[in-house]
Amino acid sequence: MRLDDIDPTDNADDLGSGGGGGGGGGFGLLGLLPLLLGRGMGCGSIAIIGLIAIAYFAMSGGGGGMLGTTGGGGAGTGQSPTAGQSGRQVCTGERLESCRVMRLADTTWETIFREAGQSYRPARIRFYQGDVQSGCGAASSAVGPFYCPADNGVYLDTSFFQELEKRFGAKGDFARDYVIAHEMGHHIQNLLGTSDKVSRLQARASQAEGNALSVRLELQADCFAGVWAARNKDRIEPGDIEEGMTAANAIGDDTLQKQMQGTVVPESFTHGTSAQRMAWLKKGLETGDPGQCDTFSGGI
């Protein structure tokens, strides 16, 4: 994806390596791996936000465009981490592309929100190495990229991109861009206010129901990633779409479970199958309309 003329975001932090304890971590694209291996995650995870968001749309009937929802707060009250460096000085070397994606994502979604008569609040990208203390608690690079709604932060250890390419065969700049755009999809879900409105429903969900709801939330984030790319289709280069689809296919629950344990357990899915992830990314790419990203009603 052509991003060389995009100024990197000012909303960037370098948190360095190491972090404090306490709280549970979130998880992003590959955060289901600990679950597949039988290790539970704590509060603040995208899966939990998934329960909240889906329950809200169930309550509201699930109708209308995604940006037709009332509310714009959504941020939690967690403490932001202390940054070693902030601003564009962080966005050098291997971080530059991610910072450019963040800038373009903020600009794109600000326009979409404005078209819907809503205000937009930018996210922050927070780079770290190894371990980190986010506004949602402690996490490590093992959970993959994640979004923390308490501080509007997209957390990224860029070594993840090496794993994405070498371990999962998802190469190319657009595969990396898709990772950031997916996490920004969770930022959009947070800004819609869904988590605040339905947090009380979260405790009543069974594990199976929670997993199914998490799948729907993650698939919508994939669709939102596609919407972002579609709104910037003049920047898409030959091979980009194939790179994105390869990445979506590589991180499907069924594909990962086959690779890791040789069997597939559908009731344990938290992010969706490879086919589902590719389908919803493609839908966003084809429509460029967040209103078409309704994973909450009908079949998925």
C-alpha beads as a LAMMPS data file, in Angstrom:
LAMMPS data file: protein, C-alpha beads

300 atoms
299 bonds

1 atom types
1 bond types

-500.0 500.0 xlo xhi
-500.0 500.0 ylo yhi
-500.0 500.0 zlo zhi

Masses

1 110.0

Atoms # bond

1 1 1 0.000 0.000 0.000
2 1 1 1.434 3.358 -0.982
3 1 1 1.938 5.381 2.193
4 1 1 5.188 7.217 1.537
5 1 1 3.452 10.618 1.328
6 1 1 1.588 10.162 4.624
7 1 1 2.947 11.981 7.658
8 1 1 3.346 9.631 10.621
9 1 1 0.947 10.054 13.507
10 1 1 1.796 12.369 16.391
11 1 1 -0.057 9.979 18.721
12 1 1 2.751 7.489 19.255
13 1 1 4.595 6.289 22.332
14 1 1 7.721 4.246 22.875
15 1 1 7.204 2.280 26.080
16 1 1 10.491 0.439 25.833
17 1 1 10.846 -3.036 27.304
18 1 1 9.392 -4.458 30.491
19 1 1 6.385 -3.258 32.413
20 1 1 4.496 -3.394 35.666
21 1 1 2.242 -6.098 36.945
22 1 1 -1.400 -6.318 37.773
23 1 1 -4.541 -6.736 35.748
24 1 1 -5.213 -8.918 32.776
25 1 1 -3.937 -8.349 29.287
26 1 1 -5.839 -7.883 26.089
27 1 1 -5.208 -9.761 22.913
28 1 1 -5.431 -9.077 19.229
29 1 1 -5.121 -11.057 16.022
30 1 1 -3.163 -13.961 17.469
31 1 1 -4.362 -13.611 21.028
32 1 1 -6.451 -16.749 20.699
33 1 1 -3.303 -18.863 20.827
34 1 1 -3.128 -18.952 24.641
35 1 1 -6.802 -19.930 24.705
36 1 1 -6.220 -22.742 22.261
37 1 1 -3.443 -23.994 24.513
38 1 1 -5.636 -23.878 27.563
39 1 1 -4.286 -20.696 29.172
40 1 1 -6.987 -18.180 30.007
41 1 1 -6.666 -14.435 29.541
42 1 1 -7.761 -11.784 31.963
43 1 1 -9.976 -8.723 31.884
44 1 1 -9.623 -6.077 29.238
45 1 1 -9.272 -8.497 26.360
46 1 1 -10.830 -7.942 22.987
47 1 1 -12.897 -11.054 23.576
48 1 1 -14.562 -9.383 26.556
49 1 1 -15.168 -6.213 24.571
50 1 1 -16.695 -8.495 21.963
51 1 1 -19.280 -9.746 24.430
52 1 1 -20.190 -6.211 25.310
53 1 1 -20.491 -4.901 21.773
54 1 1 -22.570 -7.764 20.468
55 1 1 -24.942 -7.720 23.398
56 1 1 -25.564 -4.042 22.763
57 1 1 -26.506 -4.615 19.153
58 1 1 -28.739 -7.481 20.184
59 1 1 -30.498 -5.132 22.596
60 1 1 -30.844 -2.406 20.013
61 1 1 -32.137 -4.750 17.336
62 1 1 -28.949 -4.754 15.299
63 1 1 -30.468 -2.524 12.656
64 1 1 -29.017 0.365 10.742
65 1 1 -25.495 1.308 9.944
66 1 1 -22.756 0.705 12.462
67 1 1 -22.182 4.423 12.810
68 1 1 -25.845 5.112 13.390
69 1 1 -25.474 4.082 17.008
70 1 1 -25.945 6.745 19.634
71 1 1 -23.015 7.513 21.895
72 1 1 -19.455 8.475 21.400
73 1 1 -17.652 8.020 24.705
74 1 1 -16.639 4.466 25.289
75 1 1 -13.215 5.058 26.823
76 1 1 -12.520 3.419 30.149
77 1 1 -10.877 4.940 33.207
78 1 1 -7.623 2.988 33.214
79 1 1 -4.341 4.771 33.674
80 1 1 -2.300 5.445 30.567
81 1 1 1.195 3.986 30.646
82 1 1 4.195 6.254 31.027
83 1 1 5.946 6.719 27.714
84 1 1 9.683 6.899 27.338
85 1 1 9.255 8.916 24.139
86 1 1 6.204 10.359 22.445
87 1 1 5.279 11.897 19.132
88 1 1 6.849 11.564 15.725
89 1 1 10.298 10.939 17.167
90 1 1 9.024 7.440 17.932
91 1 1 8.075 6.791 14.317
92 1 1 11.366 5.806 12.758
93 1 1 12.772 2.660 11.204
94 1 1 10.455 -0.359 11.287
95 1 1 7.838 1.677 13.148
96 1 1 7.388 4.277 10.417
97 1 1 4.909 2.277 8.338
98 1 1 2.704 1.507 11.345
99 1 1 2.688 5.188 12.287
100 1 1 1.636 6.113 8.769
101 1 1 -1.160 3.548 8.854
102 1 1 -2.370 5.034 12.131
103 1 1 -2.404 8.540 10.661
104 1 1 -4.332 7.396 7.615
105 1 1 -6.733 5.349 9.749
106 1 1 -7.480 8.300 12.012
107 1 1 -8.006 10.592 9.017
108 1 1 -10.253 8.082 7.270
109 1 1 -12.421 7.293 10.269
110 1 1 -12.672 10.957 11.236
111 1 1 -14.197 11.576 7.813
112 1 1 -16.583 8.636 8.162
113 1 1 -17.698 9.774 11.615
114 1 1 -18.173 13.332 10.381
115 1 1 -20.354 12.055 7.534
116 1 1 -22.484 10.318 10.175
117 1 1 -22.709 13.470 12.289
118 1 1 -20.480 12.114 15.037
119 1 1 -17.214 13.238 16.567
120 1 1 -14.099 11.127 16.377
121 1 1 -11.307 10.709 18.910
122 1 1 -7.912 9.501 17.644
123 1 1 -6.237 6.389 18.969
124 1 1 -2.612 6.123 20.106
125 1 1 -0.123 3.547 18.913
126 1 1 2.110 2.302 21.701
127 1 1 5.235 0.375 20.820
128 1 1 6.822 -1.919 23.364
129 1 1 9.163 -4.853 23.640
130 1 1 8.465 -7.998 25.615
131 1 1 6.120 -6.831 28.374
132 1 1 3.959 -3.797 28.859
133 1 1 1.631 -2.201 31.391
134 1 1 -1.391 -0.889 29.503
135 1 1 -4.458 0.898 30.775
136 1 1 -6.104 -2.534 30.730
137 1 1 -3.399 -4.232 32.783
138 1 1 -0.214 -6.143 32.118
139 1 1 0.412 -7.928 28.839
140 1 1 3.288 -9.419 26.906
141 1 1 4.218 -9.641 23.252
142 1 1 3.049 -13.271 23.332
143 1 1 -0.557 -12.084 23.076
144 1 1 0.060 -10.310 19.781
145 1 1 -1.112 -6.794 18.878
146 1 1 -4.052 -5.641 20.970
147 1 1 -6.317 -2.685 21.594
148 1 1 -6.982 -1.320 25.069
149 1 1 -10.236 0.671 25.323
150 1 1 -9.240 2.185 28.668
151 1 1 -6.565 4.341 27.062
152 1 1 -7.525 4.179 23.361
153 1 1 -4.232 2.451 22.712
154 1 1 -3.159 0.109 19.930
155 1 1 -0.287 -1.878 21.453
156 1 1 2.312 -3.385 19.189
157 1 1 5.593 -5.219 19.516
158 1 1 6.818 -4.976 15.925
159 1 1 8.585 -8.335 16.243
160 1 1 5.096 -9.725 15.690
161 1 1 5.404 -8.878 12.017
162 1 1 8.380 -11.194 11.708
163 1 1 6.315 -13.993 13.214
164 1 1 3.428 -13.194 10.912
165 1 1 5.690 -13.570 7.904
166 1 1 7.933 -16.455 8.944
167 1 1 5.555 -18.594 10.964
168 1 1 2.287 -17.903 9.197
169 1 1 3.480 -17.090 5.685
170 1 1 1.708 -13.719 5.575
171 1 1 4.193 -11.511 3.758
172 1 1 4.035 -7.990 2.410
173 1 1 3.281 -4.504 3.641
174 1 1 -0.483 -4.846 3.333
175 1 1 -0.487 -7.883 5.618
176 1 1 1.100 -5.654 8.268
177 1 1 -1.244 -2.783 7.472
178 1 1 -4.213 -5.119 7.933
179 1 1 -3.026 -5.921 11.469
180 1 1 -3.083 -2.232 12.454
181 1 1 -6.360 -1.590 10.627
182 1 1 -7.970 -4.528 12.457
183 1 1 -6.967 -3.137 15.845
184 1 1 -8.251 0.269 14.774
185 1 1 -11.521 -1.504 14.046
186 1 1 -11.725 -2.249 17.762
187 1 1 -11.082 1.427 18.458
188 1 1 -14.082 2.279 16.300
189 1 1 -16.220 -0.222 18.199
190 1 1 -15.124 1.407 21.435
191 1 1 -15.952 4.903 20.209
192 1 1 -19.474 3.786 19.359
193 1 1 -20.108 3.436 23.088
194 1 1 -21.191 -0.190 22.963
195 1 1 -19.028 -1.398 25.850
196 1 1 -20.435 1.089 28.359
197 1 1 -24.022 0.312 27.400
198 1 1 -23.910 -3.451 27.793
199 1 1 -21.125 -4.228 30.265
200 1 1 -23.689 -5.586 32.729
201 1 1 -24.658 -8.270 30.186
202 1 1 -21.123 -9.599 29.993
203 1 1 -21.314 -11.497 33.284
204 1 1 -24.429 -13.389 32.186
205 1 1 -22.829 -14.898 29.096
206 1 1 -21.735 -18.534 29.181
207 1 1 -18.326 -19.435 27.847
208 1 1 -19.808 -20.821 24.646
209 1 1 -21.968 -17.732 24.171
210 1 1 -19.005 -15.537 24.940
211 1 1 -16.858 -17.241 22.330
212 1 1 -19.567 -16.906 19.683
213 1 1 -20.021 -13.215 20.478
214 1 1 -16.287 -12.642 20.357
215 1 1 -16.194 -14.155 16.873
216 1 1 -18.767 -11.650 15.657
217 1 1 -16.845 -8.759 17.157
218 1 1 -13.569 -9.846 15.577
219 1 1 -15.175 -10.335 12.184
220 1 1 -16.575 -6.831 12.317
221 1 1 -13.087 -5.514 13.040
222 1 1 -11.912 -7.371 9.934
223 1 1 -14.684 -5.753 7.932
224 1 1 -13.788 -2.316 9.309
225 1 1 -10.195 -2.956 8.214
226 1 1 -11.520 -3.593 4.726
227 1 1 -13.583 -0.396 4.844
228 1 1 -10.461 1.576 5.705
229 1 1 -8.602 0.081 2.744
230 1 1 -11.539 0.658 0.396
231 1 1 -11.723 4.320 1.383
232 1 1 -8.082 4.558 0.307
233 1 1 -8.290 2.370 -2.788
234 1 1 -6.161 4.798 -4.776
235 1 1 -3.272 3.744 -2.541
236 1 1 -3.701 0.013 -3.050
237 1 1 -0.990 -1.552 -5.174
238 1 1 -0.924 -4.812 -7.137
239 1 1 -0.729 -7.762 -4.772
240 1 1 -1.980 -5.883 -1.696
241 1 1 -5.385 -7.553 -1.560
242 1 1 -3.826 -10.985 -1.913
243 1 1 -1.457 -10.173 0.963
244 1 1 -4.353 -9.160 3.180
245 1 1 -6.354 -12.262 2.328
246 1 1 -3.349 -14.462 3.007
247 1 1 -2.993 -12.905 6.445
248 1 1 -6.709 -13.299 7.224
249 1 1 -6.586 -16.924 6.117
250 1 1 -3.479 -17.643 8.207
251 1 1 -5.042 -16.452 11.459
252 1 1 -8.423 -18.170 11.232
253 1 1 -9.287 -20.238 14.313
254 1 1 -9.667 -23.437 12.352
255 1 1 -6.357 -23.020 10.537
256 1 1 -4.473 -22.225 13.741
257 1 1 -6.051 -25.103 15.633
258 1 1 -5.139 -27.561 12.898
259 1 1 -1.556 -26.349 12.973
260 1 1 -1.213 -26.343 16.734
261 1 1 -3.226 -29.294 17.939
262 1 1 -4.242 -31.226 14.848
263 1 1 -7.967 -30.984 15.611
264 1 1 -10.618 -28.301 15.288
265 1 1 -12.990 -27.395 18.137
266 1 1 -15.574 -24.951 16.735
267 1 1 -17.112 -24.085 20.113
268 1 1 -13.738 -22.722 21.226
269 1 1 -13.426 -20.313 18.287
270 1 1 -12.962 -16.690 19.351
271 1 1 -11.961 -14.931 16.124
272 1 1 -13.690 -16.828 13.300
273 1 1 -12.650 -19.321 10.693
274 1 1 -10.244 -18.483 7.905
275 1 1 -13.153 -18.390 5.446
276 1 1 -15.136 -16.040 7.672
277 1 1 -12.248 -13.683 8.230
278 1 1 -11.489 -13.469 4.528
279 1 1 -15.176 -13.003 3.691
280 1 1 -15.668 -10.080 6.054
281 1 1 -12.405 -8.418 5.080
282 1 1 -13.510 -8.754 1.471
283 1 1 -16.941 -7.303 2.242
284 1 1 -15.365 -4.208 3.729
285 1 1 -13.031 -3.919 0.760
286 1 1 -15.860 -4.234 -1.740
287 1 1 -18.348 -1.870 -0.083
288 1 1 -16.271 0.707 1.756
289 1 1 -19.350 1.071 3.954
290 1 1 -19.172 0.406 7.718
291 1 1 -22.936 -0.045 7.659
292 1 1 -22.365 -3.257 5.722
293 1 1 -20.229 -4.666 8.542
294 1 1 -23.169 -5.975 10.556
295 1 1 -21.854 -9.276 11.868
296 1 1 -24.409 -9.174 14.662
297 1 1 -27.535 -10.252 12.793
298 1 1 -28.098 -13.125 10.425
299 1 1 -25.488 -15.701 9.562
300 1 1 -21.759 -15.248 9.697

Bonds

1 1 1 2
2 1 2 3
3 1 3 4
4 1 4 5
5 1 5 6
6 1 6 7
7 1 7 8
8 1 8 9
9 1 9 10
10 1 10 11
11 1 11 12
12 1 12 13
13 1 13 14
14 1 14 15
15 1 15 16
16 1 16 17
17 1 17 18
18 1 18 19
19 1 19 20
20 1 20 21
21 1 21 22
22 1 22 23
23 1 23 24
24 1 24 25
25 1 25 26
26 1 26 27
27 1 27 28
28 1 28 29
29 1 29 30
30 1 30 31
31 1 31 32
32 1 32 33
33 1 33 34
34 1 34 35
35 1 35 36
36 1 36 37
37 1 37 38
38 1 38 39
39 1 39 40
40 1 40 41
41 1 41 42
42 1 42 43
43 1 43 44
44 1 44 45
45 1 45 46
46 1 46 47
47 1 47 48
48 1 48 49
49 1 49 50
50 1 50 51
51 1 51 52
52 1 52 53
53 1 53 54
54 1 54 55
55 1 55 56
56 1 56 57
57 1 57 58
58 1 58 59
59 1 59 60
60 1 60 61
61 1 61 62
62 1 62 63
63 1 63 64
64 1 64 65
65 1 65 66
66 1 66 67
67 1 67 68
68 1 68 69
69 1 69 70
70 1 70 71
71 1 71 72
72 1 72 73
73 1 73 74
74 1 74 75
75 1 75 76
76 1 76 77
77 1 77 78
78 1 78 79
79 1 79 80
80 1 80 81
81 1 81 82
82 1 82 83
83 1 83 84
84 1 84 85
85 1 85 86
86 1 86 87
87 1 87 88
88 1 88 89
89 1 89 90
90 1 90 91
91 1 91 92
92 1 92 93
93 1 93 94
94 1 94 95
95 1 95 96
96 1 96 97
97 1 97 98
98 1 98 99
99 1 99 100
100 1 100 101
101 1 101 102
102 1 102 103
103 1 103 104
104 1 104 105
105 1 105 106
106 1 106 107
107 1 107 108
108 1 108 109
109 1 109 110
110 1 110 111
111 1 111 112
112 1 112 113
113 1 113 114
114 1 114 115
115 1 115 116
116 1 116 117
117 1 117 118
118 1 118 119
119 1 119 120
120 1 120 121
121 1 121 122
122 1 122 123
123 1 123 124
124 1 124 125
125 1 125 126
126 1 126 127
127 1 127 128
128 1 128 129
129 1 129 130
130 1 130 131
131 1 131 132
132 1 132 133
133 1 133 134
134 1 134 135
135 1 135 136
136 1 136 137
137 1 137 138
138 1 138 139
139 1 139 140
140 1 140 141
141 1 141 142
142 1 142 143
143 1 143 144
144 1 144 145
145 1 145 146
146 1 146 147
147 1 147 148
148 1 148 149
149 1 149 150
150 1 150 151
151 1 151 152
152 1 152 153
153 1 153 154
154 1 154 155
155 1 155 156
156 1 156 157
157 1 157 158
158 1 158 159
159 1 159 160
160 1 160 161
161 1 161 162
162 1 162 163
163 1 163 164
164 1 164 165
165 1 165 166
166 1 166 167
167 1 167 168
168 1 168 169
169 1 169 170
170 1 170 171
171 1 171 172
172 1 172 173
173 1 173 174
174 1 174 175
175 1 175 176
176 1 176 177
177 1 177 178
178 1 178 179
179 1 179 180
180 1 180 181
181 1 181 182
182 1 182 183
183 1 183 184
184 1 184 185
185 1 185 186
186 1 186 187
187 1 187 188
188 1 188 189
189 1 189 190
190 1 190 191
191 1 191 192
192 1 192 193
193 1 193 194
194 1 194 195
195 1 195 196
196 1 196 197
197 1 197 198
198 1 198 199
199 1 199 200
200 1 200 201
201 1 201 202
202 1 202 203
203 1 203 204
204 1 204 205
205 1 205 206
206 1 206 207
207 1 207 208
208 1 208 209
209 1 209 210
210 1 210 211
211 1 211 212
212 1 212 213
213 1 213 214
214 1 214 215
215 1 215 216
216 1 216 217
217 1 217 218
218 1 218 219
219 1 219 220
220 1 220 221
221 1 221 222
222 1 222 223
223 1 223 224
224 1 224 225
225 1 225 226
226 1 226 227
227 1 227 228
228 1 228 229
229 1 229 230
230 1 230 231
231 1 231 232
232 1 232 233
233 1 233 234
234 1 234 235
235 1 235 236
236 1 236 237
237 1 237 238
238 1 238 239
239 1 239 240
240 1 240 241
241 1 241 242
242 1 242 243
243 1 243 244
244 1 244 245
245 1 245 246
246 1 246 247
247 1 247 248
248 1 248 249
249 1 249 250
250 1 250 251
251 1 251 252
252 1 252 253
253 1 253 254
254 1 254 255
255 1 255 256
256 1 256 257
257 1 257 258
258 1 258 259
259 1 259 260
260 1 260 261
261 1 261 262
262 1 262 263
263 1 263 264
264 1 264 265
265 1 265 266
266 1 266 267
267 1 267 268
268 1 268 269
269 1 269 270
270 1 270 271
271 1 271 272
272 1 272 273
273 1 273 274
274 1 274 275
275 1 275 276
276 1 276 277
277 1 277 278
278 1 278 279
279 1 279 280
280 1 280 281
281 1 281 282
282 1 282 283
283 1 283 284
284 1 284 285
285 1 285 286
286 1 286 287
287 1 287 288
288 1 288 289
289 1 289 290
290 1 290 291
291 1 291 292
292 1 292 293
293 1 293 294
294 1 294 295
295 1 295 296
296 1 296 297
297 1 297 298
298 1 298 299
299 1 299 300
